[in-house]
Amino acid sequence: MRSMRVARTFLLSAVLTATLVAGASAATVIHFQPESLPALEAQLHKHEVHAVTFHPTPAPGHIHVSMNDGKHYTVIYTANEQARLVTLATANGARYTVATVKPKAAKSTHHTLRYIVGGIAIVAIVVVVTVLLVDRRRKLNEGGPDARPAPGDSSP
């Protein structure tokens, strides 16, 4: 009876945890609506912008804008406008960051080489075993030094 109660409690806690994790991950998805550059400038002047993140590459760059009311926008801009927009954002109390592109790490060939060497080793083992078996069978059929006498053969 106690094990059923423990199992039921465990199952209930697992379901609640899965529900909370699914709800938390769904709540963190942000959808950016397109916005024009003049509209962003007007919102900055009105102090409606909470934070801006500049993404300068690839050209033309884009800005992710987080508003004080929880809305999110994306704005296309050119590289020569970035300094002016940073100054405008800081003057009107909005935080800003400039995103940098992290270089992608080169793919490691370590595992690929390991599999190639393993494959070659397996093929070599199969070839050696096949040659030994064929040689042994040939010697048995020729009556070589390793050959066993045939049944009924009485020669010494």
C-alpha positions as a printed Julia matrix, in Angstrom:
156×3 Matrix{Float64}:
  0.0     0.0     0.0
  2.85    2.34    0.89
  4.67    1.62   -2.39
  1.54    2.58   -4.36
  1.35    5.87   -2.46
  5.04    6.58   -3.12
  4.65    5.69   -6.81
  1.57    7.93   -7.12
  3.39   10.83   -5.42
  6.42   10.36   -7.67
  4.24   10.27  -10.79
  2.36   13.4    -9.72
  5.59   15.3    -9.02
  7.02   14.21  -12.39
  3.92   15.44  -14.22
  3.98   18.77  -12.36
  7.68   19.25  -13.08
  7.19   18.5   -16.78
  4.28   20.94  -16.91
  6.29   23.71  -15.25
  9.3    23.16  -17.51
  7.12   23.19  -20.62
  5.36   26.34  -19.45
  8.63   28.09  -18.61
 10.21   27.28  -21.96
  7.1    28.42  -23.82
  7.07   31.68  -21.88
 10.65   32.55  -22.86
  9.98   32.6   -26.61
 10.04   36.2   -27.84
  8.44   37.19  -31.11
  9.84   40.39  -32.59
  7.45   42.47  -34.68
  8.92   44.55  -37.52
  9.19   48.28  -36.84
 10.49   51.27  -38.79
 13.52   53.33  -37.81
 11.55   56.62  -37.45
  9.07   54.85  -35.14
 11.98   53.6   -32.99
 13.41   57.1   -32.76
 10.01   58.47  -31.68
  9.71   55.75  -29.02
 13.21   56.55  -27.76
 12.3    60.25  -27.45
  9.17   59.3   -25.46
 11.25   57.07  -23.11
  9.18   53.99  -24.04
 12.2    51.81  -24.83
 13.7    49.59  -22.13
 16.67   48.1   -24.02
 18.11   47.83  -27.52
 20.5    45.23  -28.91
 22.4    45.99  -32.09
 23.21   43.12  -34.45
 25.52   44.74  -37.03
 26.25   41.67  -39.15
 25.2    40.63  -41.72
 24.69   44.01  -43.42
 22.22   45.63  -43.15
 22.09   45.15  -39.42
 19.04   44.86  -37.23
 18.13   46.05  -33.76
 16.11   44.09  -31.23
 14.05   46.53  -29.21
 12.44   45.72  -25.84
  9.72   48.15  -24.84
  8.69   49.1   -21.3
  5.23   47.6   -21.92
  6.73   44.17  -22.75
  6.48   44.35  -26.54
  9.44   43.49  -28.73
 10.35   44.9   -32.13
 13.06   44.44  -34.73
 14.34   47.38  -36.76
 16.59   47.33  -39.83
 19.43   49.89  -39.85
 22.64   50.63  -41.7
 26.1    50.6   -40.11
 26.56   54.38  -40.32
 23.4    54.95  -38.2
 24.59   52.86  -35.24
 26.6    55.58  -33.44
 23.7    58.03  -33.64
 21.23   55.43  -32.37
 23.52   54.45  -29.47
 23.78   58.11  -28.45
 20.02   58.53  -28.71
 19.38   55.39  -26.65
 21.74   56.37  -23.84
 20.43   59.95  -23.79
 16.88   58.68  -23.28
 17.68   56.11  -20.59
 17.55   52.9   -22.65
 20.19   50.24  -22.13
 22.04   49.1   -25.21
 24.32   46.24  -26.17
 26.13   45.42  -29.36
 26.05   41.73  -30.17
 29.27   40.21  -31.41
 29.49   37.25  -33.7
 31.29   34.36  -32.07
 33.54   32.5   -34.47
 32.39   28.97  -35.04
 34.72   26.35  -33.68
 36.34   24.15  -36.28
 34.89   20.69  -36.46
 37.02   18.12  -34.73
 38.18   15.34  -37.0
 39.23   13.21  -34.03
 36.11   11.03  -34.05
 36.08   10.75  -37.83
 39.67    9.54  -37.86
 38.91    7.12  -35.05
 36.11    5.51  -37.07
 38.25    5.31  -40.2
 41.1     3.6   -38.32
 38.62    1.24  -36.64
 37.12    0.32  -40.01
 40.53   -0.35  -41.51
 41.47   -2.51  -38.51
 38.29   -4.59  -38.86
 38.89   -5.08  -42.6
 42.5    -6.14  -41.92
 41.38   -8.66  -39.29
 38.77  -10.13  -41.64
 41.35  -10.45  -44.45
 43.92  -12.16  -42.17
 41.34  -14.61  -40.79
 40.11  -15.42  -44.32
 43.66  -16.04  -45.59
 44.42  -18.33  -42.63
 41.22  -20.33  -43.1
 41.76  -20.71  -46.85
 45.41  -21.77  -46.3
 44.42  -24.31  -43.65
 41.72  -25.79  -45.88
 44.18  -25.98  -48.8
 46.72  -27.81  -46.64
 44.08  -30.27  -45.42
 43.06  -31.06  -49.0
 46.69  -31.5   -50.21
 47.74  -33.73  -47.32
 50.4   -31.37  -46.03
 52.2   -31.63  -42.68
 49.17  -30.39  -40.76
 46.81  -32.76  -42.55
 45.0   -35.47  -40.65
 44.93  -38.95  -42.17
 41.74  -39.86  -43.9
 39.59  -42.49  -42.17
 40.45  -45.99  -43.3
 43.96  -44.96  -44.39
 46.43  -47.39  -42.75
 49.67  -46.0   -44.11
 52.22  -45.0   -41.44
